[in-house]
Every structure is written in C-alpha cells, then in structure tokens.
C-alpha cells in the first residue's frame, strides 16, 4: 500500500464503518480529512479526495438528518436506506480513483 494514500484509504474505511458504530468513525474521518487537507503534505490529487470525503460527511449528515426527522412518516426509512447506499457507492468510487493514484474528478459533486 502506498504510504501517500494510506490516510485517505483509512478515512474511506472509517466512513464505511460509520453505520455500524453510530457515526463516530465518520466524525473521526472528517477530523482527519480536515487535518490532511490543510497540512500541505499531500499532493493536489490527494487533496481532491480529502475534499470529496469532507463533502461526503456533510452531505451525508444533511440527508441522514432529514431521514431521521421524517422516519415518523415512514418515508424517512427510504431516505436512510438511500443515504446508506449513497455512502457505500461514494466510498467505493473514491477507493477506485485512489488505488489508481488519480484525483477524484468532481470532488464537489453531490452524487458520485
């Protein structure tokens, strides 16, 4: 494993583990991503992954909150399922680009 990409890979794993651990691992991943993007030690292509991970956290939190608030109306459960699938896809796609040592092409995107 390339030492340069290890931190970004760990963050993706923390995000994937967050549904099991109540989101605390995602919060840890967010903090690490904020530290790494500001450190200047990473290359610009790695910074695109950190930006992508930061946006993944905040967008996921937004839709998770909407899903949790609307769960009483039952539609919230569909939203929560969507958020889970969305999170898995984003992390897998991010891993793919990271393994190829490529920048994430659209780190500001809301989807994938």
C-alpha positions as CSV (number, residue, x, y, z in Angstrom):
1,X,0.0,0.0,0.0
2,X,1.3,3.4,-0.9
3,X,2.1,5.4,2.2
4,X,1.0,8.5,0.4
5,X,-2.6,7.2,0.1
6,X,-2.8,5.3,3.4
7,X,-4.5,8.2,5.3
8,X,-7.2,8.7,2.6
9,X,-7.9,4.9,2.5
10,X,-8.3,4.9,6.3
11,X,-10.8,7.7,6.0
12,X,-12.8,5.8,3.4
13,X,-12.8,2.7,5.8
14,X,-13.9,4.9,8.7
15,X,-16.8,6.2,6.6
16,X,-17.8,2.7,5.6
17,X,-17.8,1.6,9.3
18,X,-19.9,4.6,10.5
19,X,-23.3,2.9,10.1
20,X,-22.1,0.1,12.4
21,X,-20.6,2.4,15.0
22,X,-23.2,5.1,15.1
23,X,-21.4,7.6,13.0
24,X,-18.5,8.2,15.4
25,X,-16.0,6.7,12.9
26,X,-17.2,9.1,10.2
27,X,-16.6,12.0,12.6
28,X,-13.1,10.8,13.2
29,X,-12.6,10.5,9.5
30,X,-13.9,14.1,9.0
31,X,-11.4,15.4,11.5
32,X,-8.5,13.5,9.8
33,X,-9.6,14.8,6.4
34,X,-9.6,18.4,7.6
35,X,-6.2,18.0,9.1
36,X,-4.8,16.4,6.0
37,X,-6.2,18.9,3.5
38,X,-4.7,21.8,5.5
39,X,-1.3,20.2,6.1
40,X,0.2,20.9,2.7
41,X,1.9,17.5,2.9
42,X,-0.4,15.9,0.3
43,X,-0.3,16.3,-3.4
44,X,-3.1,18.2,-5.1
45,X,-4.7,14.9,-6.4
46,X,-4.9,13.7,-2.8
47,X,-6.4,17.0,-1.7
48,X,-9.3,16.2,-4.1
49,X,-10.0,13.0,-2.2
50,X,-9.9,14.9,1.1
51,X,-12.4,17.5,-0.2
52,X,-14.6,14.7,-1.5
53,X,-14.5,13.0,1.9
54,X,-15.3,16.2,3.7
55,X,-18.3,16.8,1.4
56,X,-19.4,13.2,1.8
57,X,-19.6,13.7,5.5
58,X,-21.6,16.9,5.4
59,X,-24.0,15.9,2.7
60,X,-24.5,12.5,4.4
61,X,-25.2,14.2,7.7
62,X,-27.8,16.5,6.0
63,X,-29.7,13.7,4.4
64,X,-29.3,11.4,7.4
65,X,-30.9,14.2,9.5
66,X,-33.7,14.6,7.0
67,X,-34.3,10.8,7.0
68,X,-34.3,10.7,10.8
69,X,-36.7,13.6,11.1
70,X,-39.1,12.1,8.6
71,X,-38.9,8.5,9.9
72,X,-42.1,9.0,11.8
73,X,-43.7,9.5,8.4
74,X,-42.1,6.2,7.2
75,X,-40.6,7.9,4.1
76,X,-37.6,8.6,6.3
77,X,-36.7,5.0,6.2
78,X,-36.4,5.1,2.5
79,X,-34.2,8.2,2.8
80,X,-32.0,6.5,5.3
81,X,-31.6,3.5,3.0
82,X,-30.7,5.8,0.2
83,X,-28.1,7.5,2.4
84,X,-26.6,4.2,3.2
85,X,-26.4,3.1,-0.4
86,X,-25.1,6.5,-1.5
87,X,-22.3,6.4,1.2
88,X,-21.2,2.9,0.1
89,X,-21.1,3.9,-3.6
90,X,-19.2,7.1,-2.9
91,X,-16.6,5.3,-0.8
92,X,-16.1,2.5,-3.4
93,X,-15.8,5.0,-6.2
94,X,-13.3,7.1,-4.2
95,X,-11.3,3.9,-3.4
96,X,-11.1,3.1,-7.1
97,X,-9.7,6.5,-8.0
98,X,-7.3,6.4,-5.0
99,X,-6.0,3.0,-6.0
100,X,-5.2,4.3,-9.5
101,X,-3.4,7.3,-7.9
102,X,-5.9,9.6,-9.7
103,X,-7.6,12.7,-8.4
104,X,-11.3,12.5,-7.7
105,X,-12.7,14.1,-10.9
106,X,-15.6,16.0,-9.3
107,X,-15.0,16.3,-5.5
108,X,-17.8,18.9,-5.2
109,X,-20.4,16.7,-6.7
110,X,-23.5,15.7,-4.6
111,X,-23.8,12.2,-6.2
112,X,-20.9,10.1,-7.3
